[in-house]
Amino acid sequence: MIKLDKTFLKFVALCAIGLTLNVLGSLFTRNFELPIYLDTFGTIFIAALGGYVPGIIVGFFTNFIGSFFNDTEMHYGIVSVSIAWLTASLARKGYYENFPKAMTTIPVTILVTSFLGAFFGELVSPANSFNSLDSINKFFINFLETFFKNFYYELPDKSLTIIMSFFALECIPPKLKEDFKSLGKMQATVTDEVHEAINAKNRFTSSLRTKMIFNLMSITLGVAVFISYYSYTTYRDAIIEEHKRIANGIVTMVAEEIDPKRVDEFLELGHHAQGYNEVEKKLYKIRNSNYNVKYIYVYKIMEDGCHVVFDLDTGEVEGTEPGEIEEFDEEFYSVLDDLLAGRHIPPKTSNGQFGNLLTIYKPVYDSVGNCVCYAGLDFSMDEINDYGRRFIARVIAIFSGAVVFIFVLGLWFIENNIILPVNTMAYCAKNFAYDSEAARGKNVKLIKSLDIRTHDEIENLYSAFLKTTADSMNYFENFKKAKVQAEVLNELAHKDALTGLQNKTSYTEKTAKLDEEIAAARAEFCIIMIDVNFLKRVNDTYGHEYGNTYLINAGKLACSVFGEENVYRIGGDEFVVVLTNEQLATVDDNVAKFRGIINKFKANNTLEAWEKVSAAVGVSYYEAGVDKTAEEVFKRADEDMYKNKLAMKAQRRD
């Protein structure tokens, strides 16, 4: 069972308190129908108390939870994240230390929330479009109106929220405030002198912090841009395909209203032809019942152009009279032969005098299969593109908050788990003095006071650094002897005395590391169980000396196939192979090879009994989401080995 760190539990509790305050504040104002929100009280309070990371987590997940009840909530995630970042920055500069300074944060907080709320609100609004300069001007007008409206509503809300947050902070004991500020730190607080020295060193150099932040930002933005672009193109293509399907159904309805026998009569007489106006009314009814349709018309395609049978008027364009001829659009030259032959043509997009259109043509055939005309329908591509614009605007609104959230967490992790520990260790190493016993003792005490606890390679590095520093104070000769002695003891503790392979202690340490990788969701391995057959027979027949030789040969065979570094002897006649990552690609081939060699030994009558190694083999792969420990994978491998052993016994004839 994983033992949770107390600091981590405090961090989770702090975030939970913030979320609870946001939810309760929102429910309270809604229940009493108050003209305020109070849904950022927890965000501001926690950001001022614990810093920007817990504040951003509270703000982001408040919107995330709210999105289950209102799908537009995540569009404003960037607003909550920005409030948390702003509050934490102001609190770090001391703006929440007294009431007058806290009140000065109200205007800037309202400006940020009003601006971002208005911008992203209008960005995803169906009322706005970017198809023309007028539409862009309309967007900015709507944005300004929304901004001032938001400012009006945000003024009492944010004022009350910040006042409540200030007095809530005043109720927190100073020592507890310091504890909360240090949450997430992976080492003890360093002195101002050390901080200043570290920052001065990296101020004018390309530091690791700069490189990692740049890489993190590049990767985060790159992924966000890629996903946004891919989502937009996928959505837009889906919308176009959906409009094609709808258009095909509508144009089929239009085609069904046309009597092939009367097309020529309609061309010649137009509105004076009997029944012409009735058919035209039906076509208008079809168009008016589908608001996305821009134009509906019926053409008879001939060598000299498109002869109009029907062409419905729109609010912007008056339809062409029956019998008149429309010239072919350039976009249709490539399918002109198909049109003249009366064949089906694929949907076409064009951008001409009538706008950016998606056009669907459907041939109308007479009783003998001759095409007498085409029913045509146009969708506005501008409207289709506007669907995509609103979609990508929603994606951007959601991603902006998520990107900042991910970036801040990444930055926080890099700073506390890598940058600060590495820089403080480097500072201590650089300033280590060997001048006197007192100086050496002071340096070691400083290094110990760092108390780095990242629980990863950095902590391992710190531990090694601390040990090396302490050991370096002893005489070098004693250090060398101790090092040699330690290596010998380690070798003895981890090697099997008979085969020279890694022993059960090594295997236990290996499985412990695998368990850590499983807990971190990055495990990728398999376990191969090998149980040597006939060991008792060799011992009883030829003696234990040959039995030992038999085991050594079995170990050599396993090493030759799977690699010595992967093989462990965990019992008298039991060996285990652990393979990871890229090694998994050759597992099946190597197991087959191992069994093939055993079969060759069995068939080779020139070998002695202790040379004819026989063993049952079982294989099991780690299954993410199923296996909680490496022991579970081992048990399956053991069961698979036992099945193999039974099968081998069933095949024996001796």
C-alpha positions as CSV (number, residue, x, y, z in Angstrom):
1,M,0.0,0.0,0.0
2,I,1.4,3.4,-1.0
3,K,2.2,5.7,1.9
4,L,1.1,9.2,1.1
5,D,3.3,12.1,2.1
6,K,1.9,14.4,4.7
7,T,2.9,17.5,2.6
8,F,1.0,16.0,-0.4
9,L,-2.1,15.4,1.8
10,K,-1.9,19.0,3.0
11,F,-1.7,20.2,-0.6
12,V,-4.7,18.2,-1.6
13,A,-6.7,19.4,1.4
14,L,-5.8,23.0,0.6
15,C,-7.1,22.6,-3.0
16,A,-10.3,20.8,-1.7
17,I,-11.0,23.6,0.6
18,G,-10.7,26.1,-2.2
19,L,-13.0,24.1,-4.5
20,T,-15.5,23.8,-1.6
21,L,-15.5,27.5,-1.0
22,N,-16.1,28.2,-4.7
23,V,-19.0,25.8,-5.0
24,L,-20.6,26.9,-1.7
25,G,-20.3,30.6,-2.7
26,S,-21.9,29.9,-6.1
27,L,-24.7,27.9,-4.6
28,F,-25.3,30.6,-1.9
29,T,-25.7,33.4,-4.4
30,R,-27.9,31.4,-6.7
31,N,-30.1,30.2,-3.9
32,F,-30.8,33.7,-2.7
33,E,-30.7,35.2,-6.3
34,L,-28.0,37.7,-5.3
35,P,-26.5,39.9,-8.1
36,I,-23.0,38.5,-7.4
37,Y,-21.3,35.2,-8.0
38,L,-18.7,34.4,-5.2
39,D,-17.5,31.6,-7.4
40,T,-13.9,32.8,-7.2
41,F,-13.7,33.2,-3.4
42,G,-11.8,29.9,-2.9
43,T,-9.5,30.6,-5.9
44,I,-8.4,34.0,-4.6
45,F,-8.1,32.9,-1.0
46,I,-6.1,29.7,-1.8
47,A,-3.9,31.6,-4.3
48,A,-3.0,34.3,-1.8
49,L,-2.4,31.6,0.9
50,G,-0.6,28.8,-0.9
51,G,0.7,30.4,-4.2
52,Y,-0.2,30.2,-7.8
53,V,-0.2,26.4,-8.2
54,P,-3.0,25.5,-5.7
55,G,-4.8,28.6,-6.8
56,I,-4.7,27.6,-10.5
57,I,-5.7,24.1,-9.6
58,V,-8.7,25.3,-7.7
59,G,-9.7,27.8,-10.4
60,F,-9.3,25.3,-13.3
61,F,-11.2,22.5,-11.6
62,T,-14.0,24.8,-10.5
63,N,-14.7,25.4,-14.1
64,F,-14.1,21.8,-15.0
65,I,-16.7,20.6,-12.4
66,G,-19.1,23.4,-13.5
67,S,-18.8,22.1,-17.2
68,F,-20.8,19.0,-16.1
69,F,-23.8,21.3,-15.5
70,N,-23.1,24.0,-18.0
71,D,-21.0,23.2,-21.1
72,T,-19.9,26.9,-21.5
73,E,-18.1,26.9,-18.1
74,M,-14.8,25.6,-19.5
75,H,-14.7,28.5,-22.0
76,Y,-13.9,30.7,-19.0
77,G,-11.3,28.4,-17.5
78,I,-8.6,30.9,-18.6
79,V,-10.4,33.6,-16.5
80,S,-10.1,31.5,-13.3
81,V,-6.5,30.5,-14.0
82,S,-5.6,34.2,-14.7
83,I,-7.3,35.3,-11.4
84,A,-5.2,32.7,-9.5
85,W,-2.0,33.7,-11.2
86,L,-2.6,37.4,-10.6
87,T,-3.6,37.0,-7.0
88,A,-0.6,34.8,-6.2
89,S,1.7,37.3,-7.8
90,L,0.2,40.2,-5.9
91,A,0.3,38.3,-2.6
92,R,4.0,37.4,-3.2
93,K,4.6,41.2,-3.4
94,G,2.9,41.8,-0.1
95,Y,-0.5,43.2,-1.4
96,Y,-2.5,41.1,1.1
97,E,-0.5,42.0,4.2
98,N,-2.7,44.9,5.1
99,F,-6.2,46.0,4.2
100,P,-5.5,49.2,2.2
101,K,-3.0,47.4,-0.1
102,A,-5.5,44.5,-0.5
103,M,-8.1,47.0,-1.7
104,T,-5.8,48.2,-4.5
105,T,-5.9,44.7,-6.1
106,I,-9.7,45.1,-6.8
107,P,-9.4,47.3,-9.9
108,V,-6.8,45.2,-11.7
109,T,-8.6,42.0,-10.8
110,I,-11.9,43.3,-12.2
111,L,-10.1,44.6,-15.4
112,V,-8.5,41.2,-16.0
113,T,-11.7,39.2,-15.4
114,S,-13.9,41.6,-17.4
115,F,-11.5,41.7,-20.3
116,L,-10.9,38.0,-20.6
117,G,-14.6,37.1,-19.9
118,A,-15.8,39.5,-22.6
119,F,-13.2,38.4,-25.1
120,F,-13.7,34.7,-24.8
121,G,-17.5,35.1,-24.4
122,E,-17.7,37.0,-27.7
123,L,-15.2,34.7,-29.4
124,V,-17.5,31.7,-29.0
125,S,-20.7,33.6,-29.5
126,P,-22.8,32.5,-32.6
127,A,-23.7,36.2,-33.1
128,N,-20.2,37.1,-34.2
129,S,-18.4,36.2,-37.3
130,F,-15.1,37.1,-39.0
131,N,-16.3,36.8,-42.7
132,S,-15.8,40.5,-43.4
133,L,-14.5,43.8,-42.1
134,D,-18.0,44.7,-40.9
135,S,-18.3,41.5,-38.9
136,I,-14.9,42.1,-37.3
137,N,-16.0,45.7,-36.4
138,K,-19.2,44.2,-35.0
139,F,-17.2,41.8,-32.9
140,F,-15.2,44.6,-31.3
141,I,-18.3,46.6,-30.6
142,N,-20.0,43.6,-29.0
143,F,-16.7,43.0,-27.0
144,L,-16.7,46.5,-25.6
145,E,-20.4,46.3,-24.7
146,T,-19.8,43.0,-22.9
147,F,-16.7,44.3,-21.2
148,F,-18.5,47.3,-19.6
149,K,-21.4,45.1,-18.7
150,N,-19.0,42.6,-17.1
151,F,-17.2,45.4,-15.3
152,Y,-20.6,46.5,-13.8
153,Y,-21.4,43.1,-12.5
154,E,-17.8,42.2,-11.5
155,L,-17.3,45.3,-9.3
156,P,-19.4,44.3,-6.3
157,D,-18.6,40.6,-6.8
158,K,-14.8,40.9,-6.8
159,S,-14.8,43.7,-4.2
160,L,-16.7,41.4,-1.8
161,T,-14.6,38.4,-2.7
162,I,-11.3,40.1,-2.1
163,I,-12.5,41.6,1.2
164,M,-13.7,38.2,2.4
165,S,-10.4,36.6,1.3
166,F,-8.3,39.2,3.1
167,F,-10.2,38.7,6.4
168,A,-10.0,34.9,5.9
169,L,-6.2,35.2,5.6
170,E,-6.1,37.3,8.7
171,C,-7.6,34.4,10.6
172,I,-4.8,32.0,9.6
173,P,-1.9,31.9,12.1
174,P,1.4,33.2,10.7
175,K,3.2,29.9,11.2
176,L,0.5,28.0,9.3
177,K,0.7,30.6,6.5
178,E,4.4,29.9,6.2
179,D,3.7,26.1,6.1
180,F,1.2,26.6,3.3
181,K,3.6,28.8,1.3
182,S,6.2,26.0,1.4
183,L,3.7,23.3,0.2
184,G,5.1,21.6,-2.8
185,K,8.7,22.5,-2.0
186,M,10.9,19.5,-2.4
187,Q,13.6,20.8,0.0
188,A,14.0,23.0,3.0
189,T,13.7,26.8,2.5
190,V,17.1,28.3,1.5
191,T,18.4,31.5,2.8
192,D,18.1,34.8,0.9
193,E,21.9,34.8,0.4
194,V,21.7,31.4,-1.4
195,H,18.8,32.6,-3.5
196,E,20.6,35.8,-4.5
197,A,23.8,33.9,-5.4
198,I,21.8,31.4,-7.6
199,N,19.9,34.1,-9.4
200,A,23.0,36.2,-9.9
201,K,24.8,33.3,-11.5
202,N,21.9,32.5,-13.9
203,R,20.9,36.1,-14.7
204,F,23.0,36.6,-17.8
205,T,23.5,32.9,-18.8
206,S,21.5,30.4,-20.7
207,S,20.5,28.5,-17.6
208,L,18.8,25.1,-17.3
209,R,15.7,26.9,-16.1
210,T,15.5,29.0,-19.2
211,K,16.0,26.0,-21.5
212,M,13.5,23.8,-19.7
213,I,10.9,26.6,-19.6
214,F,11.4,27.3,-23.3
215,N,11.1,23.6,-24.1
216,L,8.0,23.2,-21.9
217,M,6.4,26.2,-23.4
218,S,7.2,25.1,-27.0
219,I,5.9,21.6,-26.4
220,T,2.8,22.8,-24.6
221,L,2.0,25.4,-27.3
222,G,3.0,23.0,-30.1
223,V,0.6,20.3,-28.8
224,A,-2.2,22.8,-28.3
225,V,-1.8,24.2,-31.8
226,F,-1.6,20.8,-33.3
227,I,-4.7,19.5,-31.5
228,S,-6.6,22.7,-32.2
229,Y,-5.7,22.6,-35.9
230,Y,-6.5,18.9,-36.2
231,S,-9.7,19.3,-34.3
232,Y,-10.7,22.2,-36.5
233,T,-10.0,20.5,-39.8
234,T,-11.7,17.3,-38.6
235,Y,-14.8,19.2,-37.5
236,R,-14.9,21.3,-40.6
237,D,-14.6,18.2,-42.9
238,A,-17.4,16.6,-40.8
239,I,-19.6,19.6,-41.2
240,I,-19.0,19.7,-44.9
241,E,-19.8,16.0,-45.2
242,E,-22.9,16.5,-43.1
243,H,-24.1,19.4,-45.3
244,K,-23.4,17.3,-48.4
245,R,-25.6,14.6,-47.0
246,I,-28.4,17.1,-46.1
247,A,-28.0,18.8,-49.5
248,N,-28.3,15.5,-51.4
249,G,-31.5,14.8,-49.5
250,I,-32.9,18.3,-50.3
251,V,-31.9,18.3,-53.9
252,T,-33.5,14.8,-54.3
253,M,-36.8,16.3,-53.0
254,V,-36.4,19.1,-55.6
255,A,-35.8,16.6,-58.3
256,E,-38.9,14.6,-57.4
257,E,-41.0,17.7,-57.9
258,I,-39.9,18.1,-61.5
259,D,-41.9,16.3,-64.2
260,P,-39.4,15.3,-66.9
261,K,-42.1,15.4,-69.6
262,R,-42.8,19.1,-68.9
263,V,-39.2,20.5,-68.7
264,D,-39.2,21.7,-72.3
265,E,-42.7,23.3,-71.8
266,F,-41.5,25.0,-68.6
267,L,-38.4,26.3,-70.5
268,E,-40.5,27.7,-73.3
269,L,-43.5,29.1,-71.4
270,G,-42.1,29.7,-68.0
271,H,-44.7,31.1,-65.5
272,H,-47.4,30.9,-68.3
273,A,-47.1,27.1,-68.4
274,Q,-49.8,25.2,-66.5
275,G,-48.6,24.0,-63.1
276,Y,-45.3,26.0,-63.3
277,N,-46.2,28.3,-60.4
278,E,-47.4,25.4,-58.2
279,V,-44.1,23.6,-58.7
280,E,-42.2,26.8,-57.9
281,K,-44.2,27.3,-54.7
282,K,-43.2,23.7,-53.6
283,L,-39.6,24.5,-54.3
284,Y,-39.8,27.7,-52.2
285,K,-41.4,25.6,-49.5
286,I,-38.5,23.2,-49.6
287,R,-35.9,25.9,-49.5
288,N,-37.6,27.9,-46.7
289,S,-37.9,24.7,-44.5
290,N,-34.1,24.4,-44.7
291,Y,-32.5,27.6,-43.4
292,N,-29.0,26.6,-44.5
293,V,-29.9,26.5,-48.2
294,K,-28.9,29.7,-50.1
295,Y,-30.0,28.9,-53.7
296,I,-32.2,26.3,-55.4
297,Y,-32.5,26.1,-59.2
298,V,-33.2,23.7,-62.0
299,Y,-31.1,23.9,-65.2
300,K,-31.1,22.1,-68.5
301,I,-27.5,21.7,-69.4
302,M,-26.7,22.3,-73.1
303,E,-23.6,23.2,-75.2
304,D,-24.3,26.9,-75.0
305,G,-24.8,27.0,-71.2
306,C,-27.3,26.4,-68.4
307,H,-30.9,26.9,-69.6
308,V,-33.0,28.0,-66.6
309,V,-36.1,26.0,-65.8
310,F,-36.4,27.3,-62.2
311,D,-34.3,29.8,-60.3
312,L,-35.7,30.9,-57.0
313,D,-35.4,34.5,-55.8
314,T,-33.5,35.2,-52.6
315,G,-33.3,38.3,-50.4
316,E,-30.0,39.3,-52.0
317,V,-30.3,38.0,-55.6
318,E,-33.3,38.0,-58.0
319,G,-33.7,34.6,-59.8
320,T,-33.1,34.3,-63.5
321,E,-36.2,34.0,-65.6
322,P,-37.1,30.7,-67.2
323,G,-35.6,30.1,-70.6
324,E,-32.7,32.4,-70.1
325,I,-29.1,31.0,-70.3
326,E,-26.5,31.1,-67.6
327,E,-22.9,30.8,-68.5
328,F,-20.9,27.9,-67.0
329,D,-18.8,28.7,-63.9
330,E,-15.1,28.1,-64.3
331,E,-15.2,25.5,-61.5
332,F,-17.5,23.3,-63.6
333,Y,-15.4,23.2,-66.8
334,S,-13.7,20.1,-65.4
335,V,-17.0,18.2,-65.2
336,L,-18.7,19.7,-68.3
337,D,-18.5,16.5,-70.3
338,D,-20.3,14.7,-67.5
339,L,-23.0,17.4,-67.3
340,L,-23.6,17.3,-71.0
341,A,-23.8,13.5,-70.9
342,G,-26.3,13.6,-68.0
343,R,-24.1,11.8,-65.5
344,H,-23.8,12.4,-61.7
345,I,-21.1,14.8,-60.7
346,P,-19.5,15.2,-57.2
347,P,-20.3,18.2,-55.0
348,K,-18.3,21.3,-56.0
349,T,-17.1,24.3,-54.1
350,S,-16.8,27.6,-55.9
351,N,-16.1,31.2,-55.0
352,G,-17.6,33.5,-57.7
353,Q,-20.0,36.3,-58.1
354,F,-22.6,34.6,-56.0
355,G,-20.3,34.0,-53.1
356,N,-18.4,31.1,-51.6
357,L,-20.7,28.1,-52.3
358,L,-21.0,24.3,-51.9
359,T,-23.0,23.1,-54.9
360,I,-24.9,19.8,-55.3
361,Y,-26.3,18.8,-58.7
362,K,-28.7,15.9,-59.2
363,P,-29.8,14.7,-62.7
364,V,-33.5,14.3,-63.5
365,Y,-34.1,11.4,-65.8
366,D,-37.1,10.7,-68.1
367,S,-38.8,7.3,-68.3
368,V,-36.2,5.9,-70.8
369,G,-33.2,7.0,-68.7
370,N,-32.3,10.3,-70.5
371,C,-31.2,13.3,-68.4
372,V,-33.6,16.1,-69.1
373,C,-32.2,18.6,-66.6
374,Y,-30.4,19.0,-63.3
375,A,-31.7,20.1,-59.9
376,G,-29.2,22.3,-58.1
377,L,-28.7,23.5,-54.6
378,D,-26.1,25.8,-53.0
379,F,-25.0,26.1,-49.4
380,S,-23.0,29.1,-48.3
381,M,-19.4,28.0,-47.5
382,D,-19.1,31.2,-45.4
383,E,-21.8,29.8,-43.0
384,I,-20.1,26.4,-43.0
385,N,-16.7,28.1,-42.3
386,D,-18.4,30.0,-39.5
387,Y,-19.4,26.8,-37.8
388,G,-15.7,25.9,-37.9
389,R,-14.8,29.3,-36.6
390,R,-17.1,29.0,-33.6
391,F,-15.8,25.5,-33.0
392,I,-12.1,26.5,-33.0
393,A,-13.0,29.5,-30.9
394,R,-14.5,27.1,-28.3
395,V,-11.4,24.9,-28.6
396,I,-9.1,27.9,-28.1
397,A,-11.2,29.1,-25.1
398,I,-10.9,25.7,-23.5
399,F,-7.3,25.1,-24.4
400,S,-6.1,28.5,-23.2
401,G,-7.0,27.7,-19.7
402,A,-5.8,24.1,-20.0
403,V,-2.5,25.2,-21.6
404,V,-1.8,27.7,-18.8
405,F,-2.8,25.0,-16.2
406,I,-0.5,22.4,-17.7
407,F,2.3,24.9,-18.2
408,V,2.1,26.2,-14.6
409,L,2.2,22.7,-13.2
410,G,5.1,21.8,-15.4
411,L,7.0,24.9,-14.5
412,W,6.2,24.3,-10.8
413,F,7.5,20.8,-11.1
414,I,10.7,21.8,-12.9
415,E,11.4,24.6,-10.5
416,N,10.9,22.6,-7.3
417,N,12.1,19.1,-8.4
418,I,15.0,20.0,-10.7
419,I,16.2,23.7,-10.9
420,L,16.2,24.7,-7.2
421,P,17.7,21.4,-5.9
422,V,20.4,21.3,-8.6
423,N,21.3,25.0,-8.1
424,T,21.5,24.7,-4.4
425,M,23.7,21.6,-4.6
426,A,25.9,23.4,-7.1
427,Y,26.2,26.4,-4.8
428,C,27.2,24.2,-1.9
429,A,29.7,22.3,-3.9
430,K,31.3,25.4,-5.4
431,N,31.6,27.1,-2.0
432,F,32.8,24.0,-0.1
433,A,35.9,24.9,2.0
434,Y,38.5,22.4,3.1
435,D,40.5,24.9,5.1
436,S,39.7,23.7,8.5
437,E,37.7,21.1,10.5
438,A,35.2,23.8,11.5
439,A,34.8,25.0,7.8
440,R,34.3,21.4,6.6
441,G,31.8,20.8,9.4
442,K,29.9,24.0,8.5
443,N,29.8,23.0,4.8
444,V,28.4,19.5,5.6
445,K,25.8,21.0,7.9
446,L,24.7,23.4,5.1
447,I,24.4,20.6,2.6
448,K,22.4,18.5,5.1
449,S,20.1,21.5,5.8
450,L,18.9,21.4,2.2
451,D,16.8,18.3,3.0
452,I,16.0,17.6,-0.7
453,R,13.2,15.0,-0.9
454,T,12.1,14.8,-4.5
455,H,11.8,11.0,-4.3
456,D,13.5,10.6,-7.7
457,E,16.9,10.8,-9.3
458,I,17.5,14.3,-8.0
459,E,17.1,13.0,-4.4
460,N,19.3,10.1,-5.3
461,L,21.9,12.6,-6.6
462,Y,21.5,14.7,-3.4
463,S,21.9,11.6,-1.2
464,A,25.0,10.6,-3.1
465,F,26.3,14.2,-3.0
466,L,25.7,14.3,0.7
467,K,27.4,11.0,1.4
468,T,30.3,11.8,-0.9
469,T,30.8,15.2,0.8
470,A,30.7,13.6,4.3
471,D,33.1,10.8,3.3
472,S,35.5,13.1,1.7
473,M,36.3,14.6,5.1
474,N,37.9,11.3,6.1
475,Y,41.4,10.1,5.1
476,F,41.5,9.2,1.4
477,E,43.1,5.9,2.1
478,N,40.3,4.8,4.5
479,F,37.8,6.0,2.0
480,K,39.3,3.8,-0.7
481,K,39.3,0.8,1.5
482,A,35.8,1.4,2.6
483,K,34.7,1.8,-1.1
484,V,36.4,-1.4,-2.1
485,Q,35.0,-3.3,0.9
486,A,31.5,-1.9,0.1
487,E,31.8,-3.0,-3.5
488,V,32.8,-6.5,-2.5
489,L,29.9,-6.8,0.0
490,N,27.5,-5.5,-2.5
491,E,28.7,-8.1,-5.0
492,L,28.3,-10.9,-2.5
493,A,24.9,-9.7,-1.5
494,H,23.6,-9.6,-5.0
495,K,25.3,-12.5,-6.7
496,D,24.4,-16.2,-6.6
497,A,27.3,-18.2,-5.2
498,L,26.9,-21.2,-7.5
499,T,26.0,-19.7,-10.9
500,G,27.4,-16.2,-10.5
501,L,24.1,-14.8,-11.6
502,Q,22.0,-12.1,-9.9
503,N,20.3,-13.6,-6.9
504,K,16.9,-13.2,-5.2
505,T,18.0,-10.0,-3.4
506,S,18.7,-8.4,-6.8
507,Y,15.4,-9.7,-8.1
508,T,13.6,-8.2,-5.1
509,E,15.2,-4.8,-5.8
510,K,14.3,-5.1,-9.4
511,T,10.6,-5.8,-8.7
512,A,10.6,-2.9,-6.2
513,K,11.7,-0.6,-9.1
514,L,9.1,-2.1,-11.3
515,D,6.4,-1.4,-8.7
516,E,7.5,2.2,-8.6
517,E,7.2,2.4,-12.4
518,I,3.7,0.8,-12.2
519,A,2.7,3.4,-9.7
520,A,4.0,6.1,-12.0
521,A,2.1,4.6,-15.0
522,R,5.3,4.1,-17.0
523,A,5.9,0.4,-16.6
524,E,6.5,-1.8,-19.6
525,F,8.0,-5.3,-18.9
526,C,7.5,-9.0,-18.9
527,I,8.6,-11.8,-16.6
528,I,9.8,-15.2,-17.8
529,M,9.7,-18.0,-15.2
530,I,12.2,-20.9,-15.8
531,D,11.9,-24.1,-13.7
532,V,14.7,-26.7,-14.3
533,N,13.5,-30.3,-14.9
534,F,15.2,-33.5,-13.6
535,L,17.5,-31.8,-11.1
536,K,16.6,-34.5,-8.4
537,R,17.3,-37.3,-10.9
538,V,20.7,-35.9,-11.8
539,N,21.6,-35.4,-8.1
540,D,20.4,-38.9,-7.2
541,T,22.0,-40.7,-10.2
542,Y,25.3,-38.8,-10.6
543,G,25.7,-36.9,-7.4
544,H,25.3,-33.3,-6.3
545,E,28.5,-32.1,-8.0
546,Y,27.0,-32.9,-11.3
547,G,23.7,-31.5,-10.1
548,N,25.5,-28.2,-9.5
549,T,27.0,-28.4,-13.0
550,Y,23.5,-29.1,-14.4
551,L,22.2,-25.9,-12.7
552,I,25.2,-23.9,-14.0
553,N,24.5,-25.1,-17.5
554,A,20.9,-24.1,-17.2
555,G,21.9,-20.6,-16.1
556,K,24.3,-20.3,-19.0
557,L,21.6,-21.4,-21.4
558,A,19.2,-18.7,-20.1
559,C,22.0,-16.1,-20.2
560,S,22.9,-17.0,-23.8
561,V,19.3,-16.4,-25.0
562,F,18.0,-13.6,-22.7
563,G,21.2,-11.8,-21.7
564,E,23.1,-12.3,-18.4
565,E,22.0,-8.9,-17.0
566,N,18.3,-10.0,-17.2
567,V,18.6,-13.4,-15.5
568,Y,18.1,-14.1,-11.8
569,R,18.4,-17.3,-9.8
570,I,15.7,-17.1,-7.1
571,G,15.6,-20.7,-5.9
572,G,17.2,-24.1,-6.1
573,D,16.0,-24.9,-9.6
574,E,14.2,-21.7,-10.4
575,F,15.4,-18.8,-12.6
576,V,13.6,-15.6,-13.6
577,V,14.1,-13.4,-16.6
578,V,12.9,-9.7,-16.5
579,L,12.7,-7.9,-19.8
580,T,11.7,-4.3,-20.3
581,N,10.9,-1.7,-23.0
582,E,12.5,-2.5,-26.4
583,Q,13.5,-6.0,-25.2
584,L,9.8,-7.0,-25.3
585,A,9.8,-7.1,-29.1
586,T,12.0,-10.2,-29.1
587,V,10.4,-12.1,-26.2
588,D,8.4,-14.6,-28.2
589,D,11.3,-15.3,-30.6
590,N,13.7,-15.8,-27.7
591,V,11.4,-18.1,-25.7
592,A,10.9,-20.2,-28.9
593,K,14.7,-20.2,-29.3
594,F,15.2,-21.4,-25.7
595,R,12.7,-24.2,-26.1
596,G,14.3,-25.1,-29.4
597,I,17.7,-25.5,-27.8
598,I,16.2,-27.7,-25.1
599,N,14.6,-29.9,-27.7
600,K,17.9,-30.2,-29.5
601,F,19.6,-31.2,-26.2
602,K,16.9,-33.9,-25.7
603,A,17.5,-35.3,-29.1
604,N,21.3,-35.3,-28.8
605,N,22.4,-38.7,-27.5
606,T,26.1,-37.6,-27.4
607,L,25.5,-35.3,-24.4
608,E,25.8,-36.3,-20.8
609,A,22.7,-36.0,-18.6
610,W,24.0,-32.9,-16.8
611,E,24.6,-31.3,-20.2
612,K,21.1,-32.0,-21.6
613,V,19.4,-29.1,-19.9
614,S,15.6,-29.3,-19.7
615,A,13.3,-26.7,-18.2
616,A,9.7,-25.5,-18.3
617,V,9.1,-21.9,-19.3
618,G,6.2,-19.5,-18.5
619,V,5.8,-16.0,-19.8
620,S,3.6,-13.1,-18.6
621,Y,3.4,-9.5,-19.7
622,Y,2.6,-6.5,-17.5
623,E,-1.0,-5.3,-18.2
624,A,-1.6,-1.6,-17.5
625,G,-4.7,-1.1,-15.4
626,V,-4.8,-4.8,-14.4
627,D,-1.6,-5.4,-12.5
628,K,-0.9,-3.5,-9.4
629,T,2.5,-5.1,-8.6
630,A,5.2,-7.0,-10.4
631,E,4.3,-10.0,-8.1
632,E,1.0,-10.4,-9.9
633,V,2.8,-10.6,-13.3
634,F,5.2,-13.2,-11.7
635,K,2.3,-15.3,-10.5
636,R,0.9,-15.5,-14.0
637,A,4.3,-16.4,-15.4
638,D,4.6,-19.1,-12.7
639,E,1.1,-20.5,-13.7
640,D,2.1,-20.4,-17.4
641,M,5.3,-22.3,-16.5
642,Y,3.4,-24.9,-14.6
643,K,1.1,-25.5,-17.6
644,N,4.2,-25.9,-19.7
645,K,5.7,-28.4,-17.2
646,L,2.5,-30.5,-17.3
647,A,2.6,-30.4,-21.1
648,M,6.2,-31.5,-21.1
649,K,5.4,-34.4,-18.7
650,A,2.5,-35.5,-20.9
651,Q,4.9,-35.7,-23.8
652,R,7.6,-37.7,-22.0
653,R,8.3,-41.2,-23.0
654,D,11.1,-42.0,-20.6
